[in-house]
Amino acid sequence: MMPDRSRYTNNPTITVEYDCRGQRKTKDFKCVYEARRFYLTKDKANKNPKVIKGD
């Protein structure tokens, strides 16, 4: 179960970059926990994820 996102409204937007079909793609997340889950999923799939921004 995902945590209540309203508690995390002051958190920065996190951008994760990853490999996809021979190129790099980016995806933005407002929830830290969603970004972490996405990062771990891509890491297990050997997609070389990298956090490139956390404003």
PLY file of the C-alpha trace (Angstrom):
ply
format ascii 1.0
element vertex 55
property float x
property float y
property float z
element edge 54
property int vertex1
property int vertex2
end_header
0.00 0.00 0.00
1.34 3.42 -0.97
1.61 6.09 1.73
-0.66 9.11 1.80
0.82 11.44 -0.84
-0.63 14.57 0.75
2.04 14.31 3.46
4.77 14.57 0.84
3.64 17.66 -1.07
6.76 19.61 -0.07
9.08 16.98 -1.49
10.97 17.76 -4.68
10.17 16.31 -8.07
12.56 13.43 -8.73
13.68 12.55 -12.24
14.96 9.06 -13.06
16.80 8.36 -16.32
17.00 4.81 -17.71
17.84 2.78 -20.83
15.00 1.98 -23.22
15.41 0.46 -26.69
18.88 1.85 -27.36
18.26 5.33 -25.94
17.86 7.05 -22.57
14.42 8.07 -21.31
13.40 10.10 -18.28
10.46 9.88 -15.94
9.39 12.40 -13.27
7.94 11.50 -9.88
6.37 13.66 -7.20
6.31 10.88 -4.61
9.66 9.70 -3.28
8.39 6.19 -2.73
7.12 5.80 -6.30
10.50 6.95 -7.60
12.29 4.46 -5.38
10.04 1.60 -6.50
10.53 2.52 -10.17
14.32 2.80 -9.70
14.53 -0.65 -8.09
12.38 -2.21 -10.82
14.61 -0.79 -13.57
17.75 -1.79 -11.67
16.58 -5.40 -11.42
15.86 -5.34 -15.18
19.44 -4.07 -15.87
18.20 -0.80 -17.38
20.94 1.31 -15.67
18.70 3.80 -13.86
20.17 7.03 -12.55
18.60 9.78 -10.45
19.43 12.95 -12.35
17.39 15.59 -10.56
15.74 16.24 -7.26
14.55 19.87 -7.20
0 1
1 2
2 3
3 4
4 5
5 6
6 7
7 8
8 9
9 10
10 11
11 12
12 13
13 14
14 15
15 16
16 17
17 18
18 19
19 20
20 21
21 22
22 23
23 24
24 25
25 26
26 27
27 28
28 29
29 30
30 31
31 32
32 33
33 34
34 35
35 36
36 37
37 38
38 39
39 40
40 41
41 42
42 43
43 44
44 45
45 46
46 47
47 48
48 49
49 50
50 51
51 52
52 53
53 54
